[in-house]
Amino acid sequence: MHDVKSGDVAIPALGFGTWQLEGDVAKHMTEAALQIGYRHIDTAQIYKNEREVGAAIAASKVARKDIFLTTKVWVDRFGKDDLQASVEESLERLGVDYVDLLLLHWPKASPALEETMEAMNDVQARGWTRAIGVSNFPSGQLKKAAALAATPLGTNQVEYHPYLSQKALLAATKDIGASLTAWSPLAQGKIVDDAVIGEIARAHGKTAGQVTLRWLVQQDGVVAIPRTQKESRARENFDIFDFELTADEMAKIHALANPNGRLGDWLDPAFKWDAA
Ligand SMILES: NC(=O)c1ccc[n+]([C@@H]2O[C@H](COP(=O)([O-])OP(=O)(O)OC[C@H]3O[C@@H](n4cnc5c(N)ncnc54)[C@H](OP(=O)(O)O)[C@@H]3O)[C@@H](O)[C@H]2O)c1
């Protein structure tokens, strides 16, 4: 597995996503992921599983310094004092002194980005996170956040899979020296029925999930964070570093993108997505 250089940090190209994993399942699957070899875990305040993710890290035999841990601040805590309190609460629940990457979960028109980024800079200066970054930021807001950040942004985490082109946003993200972290990298499981991906998978003796994840991490500056509640699939999704897709196969998967491919859209109406 390779790391993706992103701002001042290096992020393992494949992480374990934990959205919708709660309670015992969240703890069990995070522990299983660490056991399998994942060293990058993605959670968020809004996922209501930081306590279980933290318990899994504590129970694992993996040293804290060897894990790249990301959490996110939900949009209702973007005011200056509230953001700091929110991060303190996340650290307490996770049972760690710091996270590796702290993200603003979605862009928001109010409070002003200036105020929120000042709070993010402050939290980073306190040592509560190694890097700060954003999630679901279209390129205009991304550039603004990058200009307000005291250190280079650590990522822009956005929806990205074969059915949604992120060409323009990926270029804008590279321009500021950050990685693009792909959420819903498996299009929430929809890739299993895809004939094009299926054919490529058969040619490599791999599954549709593995080919899709390989397609993502084989792109310059892209990180992927698939989620599963099954140990066998966590293992399957991790097993993507022993084969390579050809340029033609990469292009065939890129060609699956379509204008209706977006699966999750909670963008503040004050902002607009980049054209594909
Ligand atoms: N920043 C944001 O706003 C945001 C938004 C959404 C997600 N995320 C992050 O991104 C992570 C991943 O996104 P996601 O959870 O939406 O979707 P995803 O990873 O694209 O898909 C998860 C779904 O695919 C299935 N699956 C997993 N591995 C598979 C495989 N190898 N073959 C076939 N199906 C497979 C899972 O089912 P089983 O569980 O039954 O295996 C689950 O239903 C999240 O967990 C979260 O950490 C961030």
The ligand as an SDF file (V2000), in Angstrom:
LIG
                    3D

 48 52  0  0  0  0  0  0  0  0999 V2000
  -17.6660   13.1860    4.0610 N   0  0  0  0  0  0  0  0  0  0  0  0
  -18.8690   12.7930    3.7680 C   0  0  0  0  0  0  0  0  0  0  0  0
  -19.8160   13.5970    3.6200 O   0  0  0  0  0  0  0  0  0  0  0  0
  -19.1390   11.3200    3.6000 C   0  0  0  0  0  0  0  0  0  0  0  0
  -20.3680   10.8860    3.0630 C   0  0  0  0  0  0  0  0  0  0  0  0
  -20.5600    9.5160    2.9050 C   0  0  0  0  0  0  0  0  0  0  0  0
  -19.5620    8.6200    3.2660 C   0  0  0  0  0  0  0  0  0  0  0  0
  -18.3830    9.0650    3.8220 N   0  0  0  0  0  0  0  0  0  0  0  0
  -17.2860    8.1440    4.2380 C   0  0  0  0  0  0  0  0  0  0  0  0
  -17.0140    7.2500    3.1640 O   0  0  0  0  0  0  0  0  0  0  0  0
  -17.1710    5.9070    3.5960 C   0  0  0  0  0  0  0  0  0  0  0  0
  -17.6080    5.0220    2.4590 C   0  0  0  0  0  0  0  0  0  0  0  0
  -18.7820    5.4980    1.8400 O   0  0  0  0  0  0  0  0  0  0  0  0
  -20.1920    4.7340    1.9640 P   0  0  0  0  0  0  0  0  0  0  0  0
  -20.2240    4.0700    3.2680 O   0  0  0  0  0  0  0  0  0  0  0  0
  -21.2400    5.7420    1.6320 O   0  0  0  0  0  0  0  0  0  0  0  0
  -20.2580    3.7310    0.7460 O   0  0  0  0  0  0  0  0  0  0  0  0
  -19.3160    2.6400    0.0050 P   0  0  0  0  0  0  0  0  0  0  0  0
  -18.0920    2.3460    0.7640 O   0  0  0  0  0  0  0  0  0  0  0  0
  -19.2450    3.0750   -1.4100 O   0  0  0  0  0  0  0  0  0  0  0  0
  -20.2980    1.3900    0.0310 O   0  0  0  0  0  0  0  0  0  0  0  0
  -20.6680    0.7210    1.1770 C   0  0  0  0  0  0  0  0  0  0  0  0
  -21.6910   -0.3410    0.7740 C   0  0  0  0  0  0  0  0  0  0  0  0
  -21.0800   -1.2380   -0.1690 O   0  0  0  0  0  0  0  0  0  0  0  0
  -21.1140   -2.5560    0.3220 C   0  0  0  0  0  0  0  0  0  0  0  0
  -19.7850   -3.1440    0.0280 N   0  0  0  0  0  0  0  0  0  0  0  0
  -18.6300   -2.9810    0.6990 C   0  0  0  0  0  0  0  0  0  0  0  0
  -17.6250   -3.6590    0.1310 N   0  0  0  0  0  0  0  0  0  0  0  0
  -18.1600   -4.2780   -0.9460 C   0  0  0  0  0  0  0  0  0  0  0  0
  -17.6350   -5.1240   -1.9510 C   0  0  0  0  0  0  0  0  0  0  0  0
  -16.3500   -5.4740   -1.9590 N   0  0  0  0  0  0  0  0  0  0  0  0
  -18.4820   -5.5810   -2.9100 N   0  0  0  0  0  0  0  0  0  0  0  0
  -19.7820   -5.2140   -2.9060 C   0  0  0  0  0  0  0  0  0  0  0  0
  -20.3440   -4.4190   -1.9980 N   0  0  0  0  0  0  0  0  0  0  0  0
  -19.5480   -3.9480   -1.0250 C   0  0  0  0  0  0  0  0  0  0  0  0
  -21.4310   -2.4780    1.7780 C   0  0  0  0  0  0  0  0  0  0  0  0
  -22.2670   -3.5460    2.1840 O   0  0  0  0  0  0  0  0  0  0  0  0
  -21.8510   -4.5110    3.4130 P   0  0  0  0  0  0  0  0  0  0  0  0
  -21.6820   -3.6480    4.6080 O   0  0  0  0  0  0  0  0  0  0  0  0
  -23.0400   -5.4200    3.4920 O   0  0  0  0  0  0  0  0  0  0  0  0
  -20.5880   -5.1810    2.9750 O   0  0  0  0  0  0  0  0  0  0  0  0
  -22.1910   -1.1560    1.9030 C   0  0  0  0  0  0  0  0  0  0  0  0
  -23.5750   -1.3670    1.6850 O   0  0  0  0  0  0  0  0  0  0  0  0
  -18.1810    6.0530    4.7320 C   0  0  0  0  0  0  0  0  0  0  0  0
  -18.2520    4.9040    5.5490 O   0  0  0  0  0  0  0  0  0  0  0  0
  -17.6790    7.2840    5.4370 C   0  0  0  0  0  0  0  0  0  0  0  0
  -16.5540    6.9610    6.2420 O   0  0  0  0  0  0  0  0  0  0  0  0
  -18.1620   10.4230    3.9730 C   0  0  0  0  0  0  0  0  0  0  0  0
  1  2  1  0
  2  3  2  0
  2  4  1  0
  4  5  1  0
  4 48  2  0
  5  6  2  0
  6  7  1  0
  7  8  2  0
  8  9  1  0
  8 48  1  0
  9 10  1  0
  9 46  1  0
 10 11  1  0
 11 12  1  0
 11 44  1  0
 12 13  1  0
 13 14  1  0
 14 15  2  0
 14 16  1  0
 14 17  1  0
 17 18  1  0
 18 19  2  0
 18 20  1  0
 18 21  1  0
 21 22  1  0
 22 23  1  0
 23 24  1  0
 23 42  1  0
 24 25  1  0
 25 26  1  0
 25 36  1  0
 26 27  1  0
 26 35  1  0
 27 28  2  0
 28 29  1  0
 29 30  1  0
 29 35  2  0
 30 31  1  0
 30 32  2  0
 32 33  1  0
 33 34  2  0
 34 35  1  0
 36 37  1  0
 36 42  1  0
 37 38  1  0
 38 39  2  0
 38 40  1  0
 38 41  1  0
 42 43  1  0
 44 45  1  0
 44 46  1  0
 46 47  1  0
M  CHG  2   8   1  16  -1
M  END
$$$$
